[in-house]
Amino acid sequence: AHGKVKRIGIDLDNTIICYDMAFQLAAKKFKLVDDVTSLSKESIRNKIKRRENGEKQWQQIQGYVYGKGIKKAHLFPGVYRFLWRCYNRGVIIEIVSHKTEYGHFDTEKYSLRQAATQFLLENELLQNREQRNSKQLISKITFADTQQDKISYIADNNFDYFIDDLEEIVQSKHLTNVQSILFNGVNGYSWDEINNSLLKSWTEQELLHIVREVMPEKTISLLEKVEGRGNSEINKVVADDNIYIVKIYPQSGSHNRLLAEYNSLKLLEELSVPYLQIPVAYDQGLGIAIYDYIEGEKITNYGSANIKQMLSLLTILNTNKVRERFVNFNLASNACLKGSDIEVQIENRLKSFDEALDTHMELKSFINDQFIPAFNDILVWSKNNWPKSYTKNLPNSDLILSPSDFGFHNMIRTQSGDLFFYDFEYFGWDDPVKLIADVSHHAAFELSVEQERLWLNGCLDIYGQSILERYRVAWPLYGLVWCLIILNEYNKSLWERRIAANGVLKHKKERILLIQLDKAKKQLSKVLDRYDEI
């Protein structure tokens, strides 16, 4: 086991199993909520409880979801990876769940405990005797009839840690001998954060194990860590004399980075699009993918030739967007299909700094005294000048296939002088205006006036002049988004992700924060100076 962690206890419902989708479908099935699209379990509960006889209806729907409806539930992102890593390190995992045998008002006597056990088996957390290589990631499951029974059991069983989504469990005065971790919620941790905090960096042994599982037919001879690119951890591996990249993705948030990148590169490979990494294999549960390695160097000097190469890739993507294979492709990460989406994104990013504002006075004064007044002014100006509807989605025909995080920072020059593009984690459907503005504002590079004109005009040639008016009024809003992206290092979970990708940063935090704050101030000045003359 890693360090002194030997036994971890974990709650089941809403900690390992996520029921949001299952509750949405059940509320619709029993006609208890009119519009359930994207409502969380909590929102559905509150709506149902406000109805006449709501308490009883809520208990009935719970019984259904935790029983027959459990097939529509899924594992929380990152939990499978955490359990797999514990298993490989010899850490014993036990589930302790407050779950009665049958649901309230259940006349059919459908066993909730059996349904949960079957779900864990189908999601490969319990060993399936009929499958080769099946693993027992969970050593034991204990069901308790009452919450008090559950707390007593945890207290008596020498867990090093107990992970639960309920504050009343985590903060129980009877559990002072156990280090409790609150999962999810406003003050809780994601599985990614729990992974980083308890298991720390991936060991070479773990990585070799993964590569052998994903590419069992290959002989692995060497593995070395490459400095991570931002949020993902990157390793280089030699297998059967070929060199590959093993990429470990963050597994939090609604956007599935692994599938966005792997599937987009797979489809583009089938279309013979040149100068892209070739996808080799992946494992969604573990959140890792393997790609061909491109030998080359990052681009530090960039000019019009590089911009033209970016434009030529966009031309290929735009020509192919009508193909059937892309019809059901996901939206790009943080896609903005209407003006109000950009506004919401700024507000959500601002909220993510709430915790940091209490401890970093210099950040607080920038946000409150400079950023928010600028945001209010620009918002009024953009809304007043927005062409057509600010609150209505663009029609699908106006969307493009966007690489999203696009630019020189994600390009490699090979020895032969070819330029390759990598990092398609955010790929998907989006407004072309967002892509154009993101390159204009990107924090990883700075375009000269001439380069910016070449970039904008080239994009207008590809996507049509009709988007220019929308670009003009969206440009400053995207500029504000970039002010907040630059400040991401102040956000605790993002900082931990950066550390996992590149450990060297750990000792430079304060200096990095001040550098980022200075960059954000310059970015805000640029937006304020130029926004009404774009």
KEKOLSE-398391 format. One record per residue (C-alpha): y, x negated, z negated. Coordinates in nm, 4 decimals. Layout:
<lumfis>
c2,c1,c3
Y,X,Z
...
</lumfis>
This chain:
<lumfis>
c2,c1,c3
0.0000,0.0000,0.0000
0.3576,-0.1027,0.0639
0.5252,-0.2230,-0.2575
0.3909,-0.0212,-0.5469
0.3612,0.3135,-0.3695
0.0025,0.4292,-0.4132
0.0129,0.8121,-0.4363
0.2583,1.0588,-0.2872
0.2482,1.4331,-0.3425
0.4063,1.6636,-0.0841
0.4856,2.0346,-0.0797
0.3559,2.2281,0.2231
0.5696,2.5270,0.3296
0.9150,2.4328,0.4662
0.8488,2.0647,0.3879
0.5566,1.9784,0.6162
0.5406,2.3078,0.8085
0.8566,2.4425,0.9753
0.8527,2.8223,1.0111
1.1894,2.8881,1.1824
1.0336,2.9860,1.5166
0.7566,3.1863,1.3467
1.0128,3.3889,1.1464
1.2248,3.4487,1.4589
0.9241,3.5887,1.6473
0.8046,3.7968,1.3504
1.1522,3.9474,1.2854
1.1630,4.0446,1.6535
0.8055,4.1800,1.6513
0.8741,4.4079,1.3518
1.2263,4.4969,1.4816
1.3922,4.3856,1.1565
1.6715,4.1774,1.3120
1.8511,4.2542,1.6401
1.9251,3.9081,1.7738
1.7153,3.6281,1.6256
1.7821,3.3559,1.8823
1.8083,3.0214,1.7044
1.8428,3.1788,1.3575
1.6962,2.9726,1.0743
1.4482,3.1165,0.8260
1.7294,3.1412,0.5650
1.9567,3.3423,0.7987
1.6727,3.5820,0.8858
1.5892,3.6251,0.5157
1.9509,3.7095,0.4301
1.9775,3.9620,0.7148
1.6521,4.1363,0.6184
1.7357,4.1441,0.2457
2.0635,4.3225,0.3226
1.8679,4.6136,0.4760
1.7587,4.9192,0.2801
1.4217,4.8337,0.1228
1.4928,4.4753,0.2388
1.3194,4.2903,-0.0463
0.9856,4.4569,0.0281
1.0268,4.4038,0.4057
1.1021,4.0350,0.3469
0.7870,3.9915,0.1376
0.5812,4.1672,0.4056
0.7158,3.9480,0.6841
0.6510,3.6380,0.4699
0.2885,3.7427,0.4242
0.2551,3.7871,0.8001
0.4200,3.4545,0.8922
0.2252,3.2476,0.6368
-0.0967,3.4184,0.7560
-0.1520,3.5442,1.1102
0.1914,3.4275,1.2295
0.1405,3.0639,1.1246
0.0225,2.9786,1.4788
0.3880,2.9926,1.5870
0.4961,2.7432,1.3189
0.5090,2.3671,1.3825
0.5279,2.0370,1.1961
0.8740,1.9111,1.1035
0.9846,1.6212,1.3285
0.8832,1.2876,1.1750
0.6277,1.4186,0.9242
0.3203,1.3224,1.1309
0.4552,0.9681,1.1703
0.5171,0.9384,0.7952
0.1632,1.0569,0.7101
0.0080,0.8300,0.9757
0.1922,0.5263,0.8375
0.0869,0.6118,0.4794
-0.2748,0.6481,0.5915
-0.2634,0.3083,0.7638
-0.1174,0.1455,0.4532
-0.3705,0.3023,0.2179
-0.1176,0.5319,0.0465
-0.2953,0.8442,-0.0824
-0.1291,1.1714,0.0203
-0.1955,1.5000,-0.1562
-0.0471,1.8375,-0.0707
0.0437,2.0543,-0.3717
0.1474,2.4025,-0.2637
0.2534,2.7160,-0.4511
0.0647,2.9640,-0.2343
-0.1264,3.2736,-0.3436
-0.4570,3.3552,-0.1751
-0.3187,3.6731,-0.0127
0.0270,3.7926,0.0912
0.2189,4.0683,-0.0917
0.1241,4.4205,0.0260
-0.1588,4.2767,0.2398
-0.4293,4.5421,0.2716
-0.6358,4.3334,0.5158
-0.6875,4.0485,0.2655
-0.6015,3.7723,0.5156
-0.6298,3.4369,0.3350
-0.2973,3.2477,0.3444
-0.4663,2.9357,0.2070
-0.7279,2.9356,0.4807
-0.4576,2.9917,0.7456
-0.2602,2.6900,0.6155
-0.5714,2.4689,0.6060
-0.6600,2.5712,0.9629
-0.3014,2.4898,1.0745
-0.3297,2.1391,0.9243
-0.6630,2.0883,1.0995
-0.5230,2.1985,1.4373
-0.2226,1.9677,1.3915
-0.4541,1.6708,1.3242
-0.3546,1.6103,0.9625
-0.7097,1.6848,0.8447
-1.0228,1.5302,0.9871
-1.1986,1.7313,1.2541
-1.5668,1.6362,1.2416
-1.6126,1.7419,1.6052
-1.3497,1.4991,1.7391
-1.4012,1.1278,1.7776
-1.1339,0.9104,1.6095
-1.0088,1.2089,1.4067
-0.8352,1.0952,1.0846
-0.7980,1.2453,0.7389
-0.4241,1.1825,0.6909
-0.4183,1.4086,0.3837
-0.6640,1.3227,0.1075
-0.6526,1.6507,-0.0826
-0.4903,1.9973,-0.0815
-0.4229,2.1774,-0.4082
-0.3012,2.5379,-0.4104
-0.1301,2.6758,-0.7218
-0.0936,3.0472,-0.8018
0.2513,3.0109,-0.9629
0.5412,2.7705,-0.9427
0.4839,2.6749,-1.3080
0.1188,2.5867,-1.2327
0.2408,2.3688,-0.9474
0.4923,2.1825,-1.1677
0.2294,2.1251,-1.4397
-0.0172,1.9906,-1.1825
0.2415,1.7471,-1.0403
0.3333,1.6272,-1.3907
-0.0324,1.5609,-1.4803
-0.1330,1.3733,-1.1649
0.0487,1.0362,-1.1601
0.2307,1.0663,-0.8290
0.4717,0.7821,-0.7523
0.6800,1.0276,-0.5508
0.6834,1.4019,-0.4932
0.8594,1.5479,-0.1868
0.9681,1.9132,-0.1877
1.2299,2.1348,-0.0221
1.3073,2.3311,-0.3427
1.5718,2.1961,-0.5799
1.4096,2.3759,-0.8743
1.0941,2.1650,-0.8229
1.2728,1.8359,-0.7560
1.5070,1.8827,-1.0538
1.2486,2.0276,-1.2950
1.2820,1.8828,-1.6462
0.9002,1.8647,-1.6602
0.8847,1.6066,-1.3799
1.0743,1.3171,-1.5347
0.7748,1.0843,-1.4852
0.7788,1.1348,-1.1045
1.0417,1.0183,-0.8559
1.1232,1.3418,-0.6738
1.2732,1.3522,-0.3247
1.4530,1.6600,-0.1915
1.3611,1.7278,0.1710
1.6033,1.8816,0.4191
1.8718,2.1333,0.3200
2.2342,2.0334,0.2715
2.1691,1.7608,0.0146
1.8156,1.6680,0.1187
1.6632,1.3940,0.3323
1.5006,1.4195,0.6758
1.1522,1.2778,0.7378
1.3139,0.9906,0.9294
1.5183,0.8995,0.6216
1.2163,0.9323,0.3903
1.0187,0.7126,0.6308
1.2859,0.4403,0.6303
1.3414,0.4615,0.2570
0.9779,0.4552,0.1356
0.7966,0.2628,0.4102
1.0800,0.0420,0.5400
1.0336,-0.1527,0.8671
0.7226,-0.1249,1.0796
0.4744,-0.4052,1.0188
0.3204,-0.5982,1.3060
-0.0176,-0.4564,1.2057
0.1092,-0.0966,1.2354
0.2597,-0.1652,1.5763
-0.0555,-0.3302,1.7101
-0.2534,-0.0342,1.5779
-0.0258,0.2092,1.7636
-0.0384,0.0172,2.0917
-0.4192,0.0070,2.0724
-0.4270,0.3835,2.0128
-0.1927,0.4596,2.3021
-0.3363,0.2015,2.5463
-0.6995,0.1655,2.4301
-0.8150,0.0113,2.7581
-0.5833,-0.2920,2.7319
-0.6254,-0.6208,2.5461
-0.3178,-0.6961,2.3354
-0.2335,-1.0640,2.3001
0.1219,-1.0799,2.1625
0.3869,-0.8656,2.0013
0.7475,-0.9509,1.9164
1.0457,-0.7525,1.7919
1.3447,-0.7203,2.0228
1.6819,-0.6384,1.8698
1.7039,-0.2591,1.8712
1.9467,-0.0808,2.0980
2.1520,0.1381,1.8671
1.9141,0.4012,1.7326
1.5673,0.3020,1.8516
1.3439,0.0175,1.7407
1.2205,-0.1955,2.0327
0.9214,-0.4308,2.0484
0.7838,-0.6392,2.3318
0.4084,-0.6542,2.3804
0.1824,-0.8541,2.6151
-0.1280,-0.6638,2.7233
-0.3669,-0.7803,2.9971
-0.1030,-1.0336,3.1085
0.1582,-0.7621,3.1690
0.4676,-0.7303,2.9503
0.5639,-0.3903,2.8082
0.8313,-0.2450,2.5818
0.7208,-0.0381,2.2818
1.0009,0.1962,2.1788
1.0051,0.3763,1.8418
1.2356,0.6785,1.8566
1.4282,0.8559,1.5809
1.2591,1.1917,1.5163
1.5361,1.4004,1.3678
1.7636,1.6576,1.5245
1.6926,1.9213,1.7846
1.6940,1.6898,2.0883
1.3575,1.5261,2.1572
1.4676,1.1805,2.2746
1.1186,1.0603,2.3557
1.0310,1.3512,2.5873
1.3784,1.3523,2.7453
1.3448,0.9851,2.8391
0.9750,0.9696,2.9213
0.9620,1.2905,3.1273
1.2823,1.2170,3.3197
1.1645,0.8661,3.4106
0.8218,1.0041,3.5080
0.9769,1.2616,3.7427
1.2175,1.0056,3.8898
0.9296,0.7609,3.9415
0.7443,1.0337,4.1367
1.0545,1.0666,4.3567
1.0539,0.6869,4.4112
1.4003,0.6442,4.2591
1.4531,0.2653,4.2423
1.5870,0.0397,3.9651
1.4516,0.2346,3.6663
1.2035,0.1462,3.3909
0.8522,0.2699,3.4643
0.6937,0.4859,3.1902
0.3385,0.3834,3.0937
0.2184,0.5887,2.7921
0.3466,0.7786,2.4880
0.2433,0.9480,2.1644
0.4690,1.2374,2.0672
0.3431,1.2724,1.7089
0.4147,0.9066,1.6361
0.7397,0.9174,1.8343
0.6648,0.6080,2.0432
0.6581,0.5364,2.4150
0.5609,0.2343,2.6215
0.7477,0.1221,2.9340
0.7304,-0.1669,3.1759
0.9403,-0.4597,3.0584
1.2359,-0.5610,3.2766
1.3178,-0.9301,3.2512
1.6910,-0.9790,3.2814
2.0217,-1.0069,3.1012
2.2733,-0.7534,2.9803
2.5842,-0.7084,3.1897
2.8968,-0.8534,3.0315
3.1191,-0.8785,3.3403
3.1346,-0.5581,3.5355
3.3305,-0.4624,3.8439
3.3510,-0.2180,4.1315
3.0022,-0.3140,4.2597
2.8481,-0.1962,3.9306
3.0407,0.1309,3.9418
2.9186,0.1881,4.2989
2.5597,0.1360,4.1825
2.6120,0.3926,3.9054
2.7506,0.6345,4.1653
2.4546,0.5782,4.3959
2.2104,0.6737,4.1156
2.4144,0.9897,4.0479
2.4048,1.0741,4.4210
2.0215,1.0496,4.4184
2.0008,1.2665,4.1041
2.2363,1.5245,4.2537
2.0420,1.5429,4.5790
1.7186,1.6019,4.3851
1.8489,1.8489,4.1270
1.7404,2.1464,4.3399
1.3742,2.0401,4.3270
1.1450,2.2786,4.1453
1.0182,2.0122,3.9036
1.3621,1.9993,3.7359
1.4119,2.3765,3.6993
1.2809,2.3943,3.3427
1.4059,2.0537,3.2339
1.5868,2.0470,2.8993
1.9620,2.0292,2.8480
2.1106,1.6847,2.7906
2.1664,1.5894,2.4276
2.4918,1.7476,2.3025
2.5367,1.9238,2.6368
2.8673,2.1126,2.6669
2.8442,2.4072,2.9055
3.1813,2.5573,2.8053
3.5053,2.4445,2.6448
3.4227,2.5916,2.3049
3.1045,2.3764,2.2918
3.3245,2.0632,2.2771
3.5314,2.2176,1.9961
3.2153,2.3039,1.7972
3.0824,1.9522,1.8504
3.4021,1.8003,1.7079
3.3847,2.0323,1.4066
3.0168,1.9505,1.3427
3.0827,1.5782,1.3669
3.3733,1.6148,1.1234
3.1438,1.7972,0.8779
2.8929,1.5118,0.8940
3.1554,1.2852,0.7302
3.2044,1.5078,0.4223
3.0011,1.2773,0.1979
3.1689,0.9592,0.3318
3.5193,1.1010,0.2739
3.4546,1.1037,-0.1022
3.3837,0.7310,-0.1125
3.5948,0.5840,0.1709
3.9646,0.6491,0.1165
4.0703,0.4688,0.4347
3.8468,0.7040,0.6388
3.9778,1.0076,0.4508
4.3385,0.9217,0.5228
4.2689,0.8630,0.8962
4.0785,1.1912,0.9335
4.3218,1.4070,0.7345
4.6544,1.2502,0.8306
4.5956,1.1462,1.1913
4.2813,1.2916,1.3461
4.2983,1.6572,1.2359
4.6680,1.7087,1.3314
4.5946,1.5524,1.6755
4.2853,1.7728,1.7139
4.4871,2.0873,1.6352
4.7590,2.0000,1.8922
4.5175,1.9009,2.1681
4.2994,2.2075,2.1095
4.5956,2.4424,2.1643
4.6973,2.2517,2.4807
4.3412,2.2463,2.6237
4.2793,2.6161,2.5542
4.6108,2.7166,2.7112
4.5381,2.5166,3.0266
4.1606,2.5749,3.0565
4.0652,2.7064,3.4037
3.8582,3.0281,3.3988
3.6801,3.1055,3.0695
3.6918,2.8633,2.7742
3.4084,3.0489,2.5967
3.1738,3.1297,2.8849
2.8887,2.9008,3.0004
2.9119,2.7415,3.3440
2.6643,2.8934,3.5923
2.3447,2.6882,3.6294
2.4390,2.5993,3.9864
2.7420,2.4033,3.8535
2.5303,2.1899,3.6159
2.4023,1.8438,3.7063
2.1130,1.6200,3.6016
2.2978,1.3823,3.3739
2.1768,1.0442,3.2381
2.4281,1.1260,2.9619
2.4638,0.7910,2.7796
2.5520,0.6159,3.1038
2.7232,0.2864,3.1727
2.7137,-0.0926,3.1862
2.5744,-0.1147,2.8311
2.2507,0.0400,2.9613
2.2099,-0.1843,3.2663
2.0183,-0.5100,3.3091
2.0658,-0.7717,3.5826
1.7411,-0.9371,3.6932
1.7171,-1.2939,3.8214
1.7148,-1.1698,4.1793
2.0495,-0.9974,4.1116
1.9144,-0.6406,4.1085
2.0634,-0.4021,3.8542
1.8258,-0.1806,3.6563
1.9184,0.1238,3.4443
1.7497,0.1959,3.1117
1.7868,0.4295,2.8119
1.7502,0.7894,2.9301
1.7021,0.9362,2.5792
1.9809,1.1896,2.6281
1.8988,1.2883,2.9891
1.9136,1.6546,3.0947
2.1272,1.9338,3.2437
2.5001,1.9184,3.1661
2.8523,1.9709,3.2950
2.9501,1.6833,3.5316
3.2877,1.6732,3.3538
3.1201,1.5578,3.0325
2.9436,1.2700,3.2096
3.2647,1.1561,3.3839
3.4728,1.1794,3.0636
3.2073,1.0017,2.8539
3.2158,0.6992,3.0853
3.5964,0.7037,3.0746
3.5993,0.7011,2.6922
3.2800,0.5036,2.6197
3.3098,0.2703,2.3215
3.0695,0.0085,2.4616
3.2954,-0.0917,2.7515
3.6494,-0.0408,2.8780
3.7398,0.0450,3.2367
4.0552,-0.0913,3.3975
4.2908,0.1631,3.5587
4.1522,0.0677,3.9006
3.7884,0.0978,3.7855
3.8589,0.4339,3.6254
4.0118,0.5633,3.9508
3.7074,0.4396,4.1482
3.4729,0.6080,3.8984
3.6576,0.9433,3.8982
3.7043,0.9591,4.2762
3.3418,0.8597,4.3349
3.2235,1.1395,4.1046
3.4550,1.3921,4.2726
3.2984,1.2960,4.6073
2.9528,1.3714,4.4617
3.0282,1.6852,4.2559
3.3270,1.8338,4.4430
3.7052,1.8445,4.3877
3.6817,2.1842,4.2152
3.5911,2.0209,3.8807
3.9155,1.8196,3.8625
4.1186,2.0861,3.6804
3.8484,2.1240,3.4131
3.8222,1.7460,3.3803
4.1969,1.7202,3.3178
4.1903,1.9584,3.0188
3.8510,1.8494,2.8807
3.9305,1.4750,2.8937
4.1317,1.4653,2.5660
3.8734,1.6758,2.3781
3.5973,1.4349,2.4817
3.8297,1.1521,2.3766
3.8359,1.3052,2.0270
3.4551,1.3302,2.0260
3.4454,0.9561,2.0981
3.6794,0.8836,1.8045
3.4138,1.0382,1.5797
3.1174,0.8736,1.7570
3.2857,0.5363,1.6929
3.2887,0.6264,1.3220
2.9136,0.7093,1.3124
2.8449,0.4056,1.0934
3.0104,0.5947,0.8050
2.7338,0.8528,0.8314
2.4539,0.7542,0.5917
2.1509,0.8644,0.7941
2.2843,0.7068,1.1138
2.3546,0.3819,0.9328
1.9947,0.3715,0.8042
1.8729,0.4268,1.1597
2.0875,0.1370,1.2840
1.9413,-0.0875,1.0104
1.5850,0.0064,1.1128
1.6697,-0.0916,1.4716
1.8570,-0.4085,1.3781
1.8138,-0.5409,1.0221
2.0851,-0.8076,1.0589
2.3525,-0.5378,1.0198
2.2572,-0.4659,0.6580
2.4802,-0.7355,0.5049
2.7816,-0.6640,0.7265
2.8388,-0.2994,0.6438
3.1919,-0.3095,0.4963
3.3221,-0.5323,0.7733
3.1613,-0.3178,1.0429
3.3114,-0.0001,0.8933
3.6652,-0.1406,0.9048
3.6181,-0.2649,1.2622
3.4955,0.0815,1.3673
3.7874,0.2516,1.1932
4.0313,0.0279,1.3796
3.8571,0.1120,1.7099
3.8774,0.4846,1.6315
4.2529,0.4545,1.5667
4.3012,0.2806,1.9036
4.0912,0.5450,2.0763
4.3030,0.8225,1.9216
4.6232,0.6482,2.0374
4.4847,0.6229,2.3930
4.4077,0.9950,2.3983
4.7475,1.0946,2.2561
4.9359,0.8674,2.4984
4.7624,0.9910,2.8114
4.6300,1.3423,2.7652
4.9069,1.5480,2.9214
4.9509,1.3186,3.2206
4.5843,1.2813,3.3333
</lumfis>
